[in-house]
Amino acid sequence: MGKAIAIDGPSASGKSSVSKGVAAELGFMYVDSGALYRGVTWQAIRKGVDATDAAAVLDAMHAADWDFFVQDGAAIFSVDGDVPVQELREKDVRESVAHVAAIPEVRKFVVESLQSLENFGSLVMEGRDIGTVVFPDSPYKFYLDADPEERAMRRYRELVAAGEDEKAHEVMDSLKKRDKIDSTRKTDPLVVAPGAQVIDSTLMTLEEVIQTVVDSVRGE
């Protein structure tokens, strides 16, 4: 069994970019846990299900055929033979995923699926409960954070670059709502995992954060 590096943090804290950089530096597989939650959300939406209807979401999730594999150094999944990528970033999925991710049965399905990916080898997994729930025994746990204003601007720039017509204040409002849902949900709320190294990236470059994680892992 390989190493599992857990990188948690709130929205737009830099988890994806840092995790990809760390995985590339160490030669590990990269895993975006949020993609699977978005996949469950996308599956529900394309089946015409209201994302706030937990029973219907679960029916759509359980009825689907899920398969996991590694492609270009990253863990990928298919749903009924389709491999969603850009679809997972669509606005309707982004706006509904927090509700879907708060469903306990969805979290159980995702956690078990994520844990099985360790069979593929050493990995860097980013999310919101990786160090607390998915790999709580890993000695390599990190929690990335940044000032809310900085996180909102990062997300705003990301959306604008992707061609989205968004307003900065709307992005901030959305971020605050997601933070509240993540930190107050009954099942696996977002918290700093015991023993995790907290990294405030507000005034750090991406390269500096990646190097901090890599140095810590190699130091272990």
TIMI-791239 format. One record per atom (N, C-alpha, C): atom name; residue in three letters; x, y, z. Coordinates in steps of 0.05 Angstrom, whole numbers, always signed. Last residue first. Layout:
   atom   rest       xx       yy       zz
     CA    ala        X        Y        Z
...
END
This chain:
   atom   rest       xx       yy       zz
      N    glu     +186     +271     +132
     CA    glu     +176     +248     +147
      C    glu     +191     +223     +141
      N    gly     +208     +302      +93
     CA    gly     +220     +303     +119
      C    gly     +211     +281     +137
      N    arg     +174     +295      +51
     CA    arg     +201     +283      +49
      C    arg     +215     +283      +76
      N    val     +131     +324      +72
     CA    val     +128     +296      +66
      C    val     +155     +282      +65
      N    ser     +154     +376      +75
     CA    ser     +144     +363      +99
      C    ser     +141     +333      +95
      N    asp     +167     +387      +22
     CA    asp     +188     +385      +42
      C    asp     +179     +371      +67
      N    val     +115     +388       +1
     CA    val     +134     +368       -9
      C    val     +156     +364      +12
      N    val      +92     +433      +27
     CA    val      +81     +406      +30
      C    val     +101     +384      +23
      N    thr     +126     +473       +9
     CA    thr     +122     +469      +38
      C    thr     +111     +441      +43
      N    gln     +120     +471      -46
     CA    gln     +146     +464      -34
      C    gln     +144     +458       -4
      N    ile      +67     +490      -50
     CA    ile      +74     +463      -60
      C    ile     +100     +454      -46
      N    val      +75     +542      -31
     CA    val      +57     +523      -16
      C    val      +64     +495      -24
      N    glu     +109     +564      -69
     CA    glu     +117     +563      -41
      C    glu     +100     +543      -25
      N    glu      +78     +561     -115
     CA    glu     +103     +546     -114
      C    glu     +112     +543      -85
      N    leu      +39     +599     -104
     CA    leu      +31     +571     -107
      C    leu      +56     +553     -104
      N    thr      +60     +644      -52
     CA    thr      +57     +637      -80
      C    thr      +49     +607      -81
      N    met      +25     +673       +4
     CA    met      +45     +654       -8
      C    met      +39     +650      -37
      N    leu      -12     +699      +33
     CA    leu      +11     +715      +23
      C    leu      +32     +698      +10
      N    thr      -50     +657      +42
     CA    thr      -58     +684      +34
      C    thr      -36     +700      +21
      N    ser      -44     +606      +60
     CA    ser      -31     +613      +34
      C    ser      -38     +641      +25
      N    asp      -29     +575     +116
     CA    asp      -44     +598     +107
      C    asp      -30     +609      +82
      N    ile      -33     +510     +134
     CA    ile      -17     +528     +117
      C    ile      -36     +551     +108
      N    val      -26     +463     +186
     CA    val      -43     +485     +174
      C    val      -25     +504     +159
      N    gln      -20     +395     +187
     CA    gln       -4     +420     +186
      C    gln      -21     +441     +172
      N    ala      -58     +354     +232
     CA    ala      -54     +366     +205
      C    ala      -37     +391     +207
      N    gly      -72     +332     +280
     CA    gly      -45     +328     +271
      C    gly      -39     +340     +244
      N    pro     -139     +326     +263
     CA    pro     -119     +323     +284
      C    pro      -92     +317     +272
      N    ala     -161     +370     +211
     CA    ala     -156     +343     +221
      C    ala     -136     +343     +243
      N    val     -204     +423     +217
     CA    val     -176     +416     +214
      C    val     -172     +389     +227
      N    val     -267     +410     +183
     CA    val     -251     +418     +206
      C    val     -222     +412     +201
      N    leu     -329     +405     +155
     CA    leu     -301     +414     +149
      C    leu     -288     +424     +174
      N    pro     -367     +348     +179
     CA    pro     -363     +377     +174
      C    pro     -333     +383     +169
      N    asp     -393     +294     +176
     CA    asp     -365     +301     +167
      C    asp     -362     +330     +160
      N    thr     -459     +312     +180
     CA    thr     -441     +290     +173
      C    thr     -414     +301     +162
      N    lys     -482     +362     +189
     CA    lys     -481     +342     +210
      C    lys     -461     +320     +205
      N    arg     -451     +423     +168
     CA    arg     -466     +399     +162
      C    arg     -462     +378     +184
      N    thr     -420     +468     +178
     CA    thr     -442     +463     +197
      C    thr     -458     +437     +190
      N    ser     -381     +475     +140
     CA    ser     -373     +474     +168
      C    ser     -395     +467     +187
      N    asp     -409     +474      +91
     CA    asp     -388     +455      +96
      C    asp     -381     +452     +126
      N    ile     -445     +517      +96
     CA    ile     -455     +490      +93
      C    ile     -434     +469     +100
      N    lys     -408     +559     +100
     CA    lys     -427     +554     +122
      C    lys     -438     +525     +120
      N    asp     -381     +557      +51
     CA    asp     -366     +554      +76
      C    asp     -385     +546      +99
      N    arg     -424     +568      +17
     CA    arg     -411     +542      +16
      C    arg     -395     +536      +42
      N    lys     -434     +621      +31
     CA    lys     -455     +601      +34
      C    lys     -443     +573      +35
      N    lys     -386     +645      +17
     CA    lys     -395     +646      +45
      C    lys     -416     +625      +50
      N    leu     -387     +637      -39
     CA    leu     -365     +625      -22
      C    leu     -374     +624       +7
      N    ser     -430     +668      -54
     CA    ser     -431     +639      -58
      C    ser     -410     +625      -41
      N    asp     -410     +719      -41
     CA    asp     -434     +709      -28
      C    asp     -436     +678      -30
      N    met     -366     +721      -77
     CA    met     -362     +722      -48
      C    met     -386     +711      -32
      N    val     -394     +720     -125
     CA    val     -375     +698     -119
      C    val     -370     +697      -89
      N    glu     -420     +768     -122
     CA    glu     -436     +743     -123
      C    glu     -418     +719     -116
      N    his     -379     +804     -123
     CA    his     -394     +802      -99
      C    his     -411     +777      -98
      N    ala     -360     +796     -176
     CA    ala     -342     +790     -153
      C    ala     -359     +787     -128
      N    lys     -402     +762     -223
     CA    lys     -395     +787     -209
      C    lys     -379     +779     -183
      N    glu     -392     +725     -284
     CA    glu     -397     +727     -255
      C    glu     -389     +754     -244
      N    asp     -395     +690     -335
     CA    asp     -404     +717     -330
      C    asp     -412     +720     -301
      N    glu     -338     +650     -353
     CA    glu     -363     +653     -338
      C    glu     -369     +683     -333
      N    gly     -290     +639     -377
     CA    gly     -311     +651     -393
      C    gly     -338     +654     -379
      N    ala     -249     +624     -346
     CA    ala     -264     +602     -359
      C    ala     -287     +612     -375
      N    ala     -234     +672     -324
     CA    ala     -216     +660     -344
      C    ala     -230     +637     -359
      N    val     -276     +677     -288
     CA    val     -274     +696     -311
      C    val     -256     +684     -333
      N    leu     -263     +636     -252
     CA    leu     -288     +635     -267
      C    leu     -287     +653     -292
      N    glu     -214     +655     -232
     CA    glu     -216     +628     -244
      C    glu     -240     +626     -262
      N    arg     -228     +703     -208
     CA    arg     -209     +703     -231
      C    arg     -211     +676     -247
      N    tyr     -262     +682     -168
     CA    tyr     -272     +701     -188
      C    tyr     -254     +701     -213
      N    arg     -226     +652     -137
     CA    arg     -248     +638     -151
      C    arg     -259     +656     -173
      N    arg     -193     +693     -119
     CA    arg     -182     +671     -134
      C    arg     -203     +657     -150
      N    met     -230     +724      -91
     CA    met     -217     +735     -115
      C    met     -205     +714     -132
      N    ala     -242     +688      -49
     CA    ala     -263     +697      -67
      C    ala     -252     +708      -93
      N    arg     -193     +685      -23
     CA    arg     -205     +661      -35
      C    arg     -226     +668      -56
      N    glu     -188     +737       -5
     CA    glu     -168     +726      -24
      C    glu     -179     +702      -38
      N    glu     -231     +739      +31
     CA    glu     -230     +758       +8
      C    glu     -210     +748      -14
      N    pro     -217     +699      +69
     CA    pro     -241     +697      +52
      C    pro     -240     +715      +27
      N    asp     -148     +681      +71
     CA    asp     -169     +700      +78
      C    asp     -193     +697      +59
      N    ala     -139     +610      +71
     CA    ala     -131     +637      +62
      C    ala     -154     +655      +70
      N    asp     -112     +542      +78
     CA    asp     -132     +563      +83
      C    asp     -121     +590      +72
      N    leu     -104     +472      +81
     CA    leu      -98     +498      +68
      C    leu     -120     +518      +73
      N    tyr      -77     +424     +119
     CA    tyr     -102     +440     +117
      C    tyr      -94     +467     +105
      N    phe      -53     +357     +113
     CA    phe      -49     +386     +110
      C    phe      -76     +400     +108
      N    lys      -20     +298     +132
     CA    lys      -45     +313     +131
      C    lys      -39     +343     +131
      N    tyr       +9     +243     +135
     CA    tyr      +13     +266     +116
      C    tyr      -13     +281     +112
      N    pro       -1     +199     +162
     CA    pro      +16     +218     +175
      C    pro      +21     +243     +159
      N    ser      -68     +174     +162
     CA    ser      -45     +182     +146
      C    ser      -28     +202     +163
      N    asp     -114     +161     +187
     CA    asp      -90     +150     +199
      C    asp      -65     +158     +183
      N    pro     -157     +181     +158
     CA    pro     -150     +194     +184
      C    pro     -124     +184     +196
      N    phe     -175     +186     +101
     CA    phe     -150     +174     +110
      C    phe     -141     +187     +136
      N    val     -231     +203     +106
     CA    val     -222     +184      +85
      C    val     -196     +170      +94
      N    val     -235     +236     +154
     CA    val     -252     +213     +149
      C    val     -241     +193     +129
      N    thr     -195     +275     +160
     CA    thr     -212     +268     +183
      C    thr     -227     +242     +179
      N    gly     -169     +283     +112
     CA    gly     -153     +277     +136
      C    gly     -169     +269     +160
      N    ile     -214     +293      +80
     CA    ile     -195     +272      +73
      C    ile     -179     +264      +98
      N    asp     -255     +329      +77
     CA    asp     -255     +310     +100
      C    asp     -235     +288      +95
      N    arg     -249     +359      +33
     CA    arg     -257     +373      +57
      C    arg     -258     +354      +81
      N    gly     -194     +352      -13
     CA    gly     -222     +353       -7
      C    gly     -228     +368      +18
      N    glu     -145     +313      -49
     CA    glu     -155     +339      -38
      C    glu     -185     +338      -34
      N    met      -93     +268      -46
     CA    met     -122     +272      -48
      C    met     -130     +297      -35
      N    val      -43     +235      -77
     CA    val      -48     +261      -63
      C    val      -77     +267      -68
      N    leu      -18     +168      -69
     CA    leu      -35     +188      -80
      C    leu      -35     +214      -63
      N    ser       +9     +104      -88
     CA    ser      +11     +129      -72
      C    ser       -5     +152      -86
      N    gly      -41      +57     -115
     CA    gly      -14      +67     -108
      C    gly      -15      +92      -92
      N    phe      -90      +35     -123
     CA    phe      -75      +42     -147
      C    phe      -46      +51     -141
      N    asn     -112      +30      -73
     CA    asn     -102       +5      -86
      C    asn      -86      +11     -111
      N    glu     -133      +77      -62
     CA    glu     -107      +73      -51
      C    glu      -95      +47      -63
      N    leu     -185      +76      -79
     CA    leu     -165      +86      -98
      C    leu     -137      +82      -88
      N    ser     -217      +64      -36
     CA    ser     -209      +42      -54
      C    ser     -188      +50      -74
      N    gln     -229     +113      -15
     CA    gln     -210      +96       +0
      C    gln     -200      +73      -18
      N    leu     -267     +131      -51
     CA    leu     -241     +144      -50
      C    leu     -221     +126      -36
      N    ser     -310      +97      -40
     CA    ser     -298      +97      -67
      C    ser     -270     +109      -66
      N    glu     -321     +111      +13
     CA    glu     -313      +84       +7
      C    glu     -299      +82      -20
      N    val     -336     +165       +4
     CA    val     -313     +159      +21
      C    val     -303     +130      +15
      N    val     -382     +160      -29
     CA    val     -358     +174      -39
      C    val     -333     +166      -22
      N    phe     -418     +133       +5
     CA    phe     -411     +122      -21
      C    phe     -384     +134      -31
      N    lys     -421     +170      +48
     CA    lys     -411     +143      +52
      C    lys     -402     +130      +26
      N    arg     -442     +215      +22
     CA    arg     -416     +216      +33
      C    arg     -404     +188      +38
      N    val     -493     +194      +10
     CA    val     -475     +202      -12
      C    val     -446     +203       -2
      N    glu     -513     +188      +61
     CA    glu     -509     +164      +44
      C    glu     -491     +170      +21
      N    pro     -516     +243      +80
     CA    pro     -499     +223      +92
      C    pro     -493     +198      +75
      N    ile     -512     +299      +40
     CA    ile     -529     +275      +45
      C    ile     -511     +253      +56
      N    ala     -479     +340      +26
     CA    ala     -488     +339      +54
      C    ala     -505     +315      +60
      N    ala     -473     +337      -28
     CA    ala     -450     +328      -12
      C    ala     -457     +327      +18
      N    val     -520     +362      -45
     CA    val     -516     +333      -50
      C    val     -494     +322      -31
      N    his     -509     +415      -31
     CA    his     -533     +401      -20
      C    his     -529     +371      -22
      N    ala     -464     +426      -60
     CA    ala     -462     +428      -31
      C    ala     -486     +413      -18
      N    val     -480     +422     -115
     CA    val     -464     +401     -103
      C    val     -462     +402      -72
      N    ser     -508     +463     -139
     CA    ser     -523     +442     -125
      C    ser     -507     +423     -109
      N    glu     -474     +497     -165
     CA    glu     -494     +509     -146
      C    glu     -508     +488     -130
      N    arg     -445     +464     -198
     CA    arg     -431     +479     -177
      C    arg     -451     +489     -156
      N    val     -486     +447     -233
     CA    val     -473     +427     -216
      C    val     -459     +442     -192
      N    asp     -498     +494     -259
     CA    asp     -519     +481     -244
      C    asp     -508     +459     -225
      N    lys     -448     +508     -283
     CA    lys     -459     +524     -262
      C    lys     -481     +509     -246
      N    glu     -400     +455     -294
     CA    glu     -423     +472     -303
      C    glu     -436     +485     -279
      N    arg     -361     +420     -281
     CA    arg     -356     +448     -275
      C    arg     -379     +467     -283
      N    leu     -374     +372     -301
     CA    leu     -373     +374     -272
      C    leu     -369     +403     -263
      N    glu     -367     +376     -355
     CA    glu     -395     +376     -345
      C    glu     -395     +381     -315
      N    gln     -314     +368     -364
     CA    gln     -324     +396     -364
      C    gln     -352     +397     -352
      N    val     -324     +310     -350
     CA    val     -301     +326     -343
      C    val     -310     +355     -341
      N    pro     -350     +244     -347
     CA    pro     -355     +273     -345
      C    pro     -330     +288     -336
      N    val     -352     +192     -385
     CA    val     -332     +204     -368
      C    val     -336     +234     -367
      N    asp     -400     +139     -387
     CA    asp     -392     +167     -395
      C    asp     -372     +177     -375
      N    gly     -414      +90     -366
     CA    gly     -397      +91     -390
      C    gly     -389     +118     -399
      N    asp     -441     +104     -319
     CA    asp     -456      +91     -341
      C    asp     -441      +93     -368
      N    val     -390     +144     -308
     CA    val     -417     +139     -299
      C    val     -433     +129     -322
      N    ser     -321     +138     -289
     CA    ser     -342     +139     -309
      C    ser     -368     +133     -296
      N    phe     -265     +175     -263
     CA    phe     -287     +157     -260
      C    phe     -306     +160     -284
      N    ile     -195     +178     -247
     CA    ile     -218     +186     -263
      C    ile     -240     +166     -258
      N    ala     -136     +203     -218
     CA    ala     -158     +184     -215
      C    ala     -183     +195     -230
      N    ala      -78     +218     -258
     CA    ala     -101     +226     -241
      C    ala     -122     +204     -241
      N    gly      -40     +205     -295
     CA    gly      -32     +210     -268
      C    gly      -54     +219     -249
      N    asp      -69     +193     -342
     CA    asp      -50     +216     -342
      C    asp      -44     +224     -313
      N    gln     -115     +157     -305
     CA    gln     -109     +168     -332
      C    gln      -92     +193     -329
      N    val     -143     +102     -273
     CA    val     -123     +123     -272
      C    val     -116     +131     -301
      N    phe     -212      +90     -253
     CA    phe     -187      +83     -266
      C    phe     -168     +107     -264
      N    phe     -276      +64     -236
     CA    phe     -254      +81     -230
      C    phe     -228      +71     -243
      N    asp     -346      +67     -249
     CA    asp     -321      +53     -253
      C    asp     -298      +73     -248
      N    trp     -414      +56     -236
     CA    trp     -391      +73     -231
      C    trp     -366      +56     -235
      N    asp     -477      +58     -260
     CA    asp     -454      +40     -260
      C    asp     -429      +58     -258
      N    ala     -536      +79     -222
     CA    ala     -514      +83     -241
      C    ala     -492      +63     -238
      N    ala     -569      +73     -180
     CA    ala     -577      +60     -205
      C    ala     -555      +62     -226
      N    his     -548     +104     -139
     CA    his     -547      +74     -137
      C    his     -553      +60     -163
      N    met     -561     +156     -159
     CA    met     -533     +147     -153
      C    met     -530     +117     -153
      N    ala     -616     +156     -162
     CA    ala     -600     +161     -186
      C    ala     -572     +151     -183
      N    asp     -628     +148     -107
     CA    asp     -637     +129     -127
      C    asp     -621     +132     -153
      N    leu     -605     +194      -85
     CA    leu     -594     +168      -78
      C    leu     -603     +147      -98
      N    val     -639     +233     -106
     CA    val     -610     +234     -112
      C    val     -598     +207     -107
      N    ala     -687     +218      -82
     CA    ala     -684     +216     -111
      C    ala     -655     +217     -120
      N    ala     -675     +229      -28
     CA    ala     -683     +202      -36
      C    ala     -679     +198      -66
      N    ala     -664     +285      -29
     CA    ala     -643     +266      -21
      C    ala     -650     +238      -31
      N    asp     -674     +337      -65
     CA    asp     -690     +313      -59
      C    asp     -671     +290      -54
      N    thr     -641     +376      -83
     CA    thr     -649     +378      -55
      C    thr     -667     +354      -46
      N    ala     -636     +367     -137
     CA    ala     -613     +361     -119
      C    ala     -619     +363      -90
      N    asp     -684     +335     -172
     CA    asp     -679     +358     -157
      C    asp     -657     +352     -136
      N    val     -669     +300     -233
     CA    val     -674     +299     -204
      C    val     -667     +326     -191
      N    gly     -658     +288     -286
     CA    gly     -681     +305     -280
      C    gly     -688     +306     -251
      N    lys     -612     +264     -296
     CA    lys     -635     +246     -294
      C    lys     -660     +262     -287
      N    arg     -576     +305     -292
     CA    arg     -582     +295     -320
      C    arg     -605     +275     -320
      N    ile     -576     +310     -236
     CA    ile     -587     +332     -253
      C    ile     -594     +321     -281
      N    ala     -550     +263     -220
     CA    ala     -578     +269     -211
      C    ala     -591     +289     -230
      N    gln     -501     +268     -245
     CA    gln     -517     +245     -251
      C    gln     -546     +251     -244
      N    trp     -482     +314     -218
     CA    trp     -486     +315     -247
      C    trp     -505     +292     -256
      N    thr     -476     +293     -166
     CA    thr     -494     +315     -171
      C    thr     -502     +317     -201
      N    val     -437     +255     -174
     CA    val     -463     +246     -164
      C    val     -484     +268     -169
      N    gly     -397     +290     -191
     CA    gly     -407     +269     -209
      C    gly     -434     +259     -200
      N    arg     -387     +320     -147
     CA    arg     -399     +334     -170
      C    arg     -410     +313     -189
      N    tyr     -364     +280     -117
     CA    tyr     -389     +292     -107
      C    tyr     -403     +307     -130
      N    leu     -320     +272     -150
     CA    leu     -339     +250     -146
      C    leu     -365     +261     -135
      N    ala     -292     +320     -145
     CA    ala     -302     +312     -171
      C    ala     -323     +290     -169
      N    gly     -273     +322      -94
     CA    gly     -297     +338     -100
      C    gly     -309     +330     -127
      N    ser     -227     +294      -95
     CA    ser     -250     +281      -83
      C    ser     -276     +296      -90
      N    asp     -181     +285     -140
     CA    asp     -199     +307     -133
      C    asp     -224     +294     -122
      N    val     -117     +259     -137
     CA    val     -146     +253     -134
      C    val     -161     +277     -125
      N    tyr      -59     +239     -171
     CA    tyr      -75     +261     -161
      C    tyr     -104     +253     -160
      N    met       -5     +196     -154
     CA    met      -30     +199     -168
      C    met      -45     +222     -155
      N    phe      +64     +219     -152
     CA    phe      +40     +206     -141
      C    phe      +16     +211     -159
      N    gly     +112     +245     -159
     CA    gly     +105     +223     -177
      C    gly      +82     +206     -167
      N    leu     +123     +291     -132
     CA    leu     +129     +266     -119
      C    leu     +124     +241     -137
      N    glu     +107     +331     -167
     CA    glu     +134     +332     -156
      C    glu     +142     +305     -144
      N    ala      +54     +317     -178
     CA    ala      +73     +317     -200
      C    ala     +102     +316     -189
      N    ala      +32     +324     -127
     CA    ala      +31     +298     -140
      C    ala      +51     +296     -162
      N    val      +40     +379     -120
     CA    val      +53     +360     -102
      C    val      +54     +332     -114
      N    gly       +7     +399     -161
     CA    gly      +35     +405     -161
      C    gly      +51     +386     -143
      N    lys      -43     +381     -145
     CA    lys      -32     +372     -171
      C    lys       -2     +377     -172
      N    ser      -48     +408      -96
     CA    ser      -48     +378      -97
      C    ser      -36     +368     -123
      N    val      -48     +461     -112
     CA    val      -27     +451      -95
      C    val      -25     +421      -97
      N    ser      -95     +463     -144
     CA    ser      -69     +470     -155
      C    ser      -46     +459     -139
      N    ser     -134     +446     -104
     CA    ser     -130     +433     -130
      C    ser     -102     +438     -141
      N    lys     -129     +483      -60
     CA    lys     -126     +454      -57
      C    lys     -119     +440      -83
      N    gly     -138     +537      -54
     CA    gly     -115     +528      -70
      C    gly     -110     +498      -70
      N    ser     -184     +552      -33
     CA    ser     -160     +555      -15
      C    ser     -135     +546      -30
      N    ala     -234     +548      -56
     CA    ala     -215     +567      -67
      C    ala     -191     +572      -49
      N    ser     -267     +523       +2
     CA    ser     -267     +530      -26
      C    ser     -247     +551      -33
      N    pro     -223     +498      +55
     CA    pro     -248     +509      +44
      C    pro     -245     +515      +14
      N    gly     -187     +435      +60
     CA    gly     -189     +464      +62
      C    gly     -215     +473      +50
      N    asp     -136     +382      +57
     CA    asp     -163     +393      +61
      C    asp     -163     +423      +61
      N    ile     -101     +331      +34
     CA    ile     -100     +360      +33
      C    ile     -129     +370      +34
      N    ala      -63     +275      +49
     CA    ala      -90     +287      +51
      C    ala      -87     +317      +52
      N    ile      -30     +224      +17
     CA    ile      -27     +252      +27
      C    ile      -54     +265      +26
      N    ala      -13     +161      +27
     CA    ala      -37     +177      +21
      C    ala      -33     +204      +34
      N    lys      +32     +113       -1
     CA    lys      +27     +135      +17
      C    lys       +1     +150       +8
      N    gly      +11      +45      -17
     CA    gly      +27      +68      -19
      C    gly      +20      +90       +2
      N    met      +17      -24       +0
     CA    met       +0       +0       +0
      C    met      +18      +25       +0
END
